[in-house]
Amino acid sequence: MLPAILACALATLGVTATAQARDTKLLLPLSAAMSANDAKVRLGDSVKFYFGNQPTPPVLERLGADKTNQKTNSFGKSAETACNWAFLSAMLRLQQRAHELGANAVINIVSNYKNVEMSSDTQFECHDGAIMSGVALKGEFVKLK
């Protein structure tokens, strides 16, 4: 009897863990994320951001590359709302790193969820779960002319 109860309990835990492990991949517009949550105001213009293969002014100096992985609580929020918050957090982290390095731009920004790059000039990748949403970005810090 005890092995049957134990097996039933373990099966129930497995189903619960699977239900809570939702991880929906979304490709969302950069323009909407930059318009949400006062992103343009909060990011200011001290650092310029260039996604994917967007053209840039001439690069005067390359200062390194870095990545960030930011999460936010998605409980009770739409996927887009949560993802836009995580995106802004990731952008603020890239901006902070640019300031630390003396860069005036971050170029070649790509989504980098679980170290799998997705490059786009117009979209970013977000993973939305039952209670958390996350955005991972990677970029190169430079001084532009």
Secondary structure, 3 states (H helix, E strand, C coil): CHHHHHHHHHHHHHHHHHHHCCCEEEEEEHHHHHHCCCHHHHHCCCCEEEECCCCCCCEEEEEEEEEEEEEEECCCCCHHHHHHHHHHHHHHHHHHHHHHHCCCEEEEEEEEECCEEECCCCEEEEEECCCEEEEEEEEEEEEEC
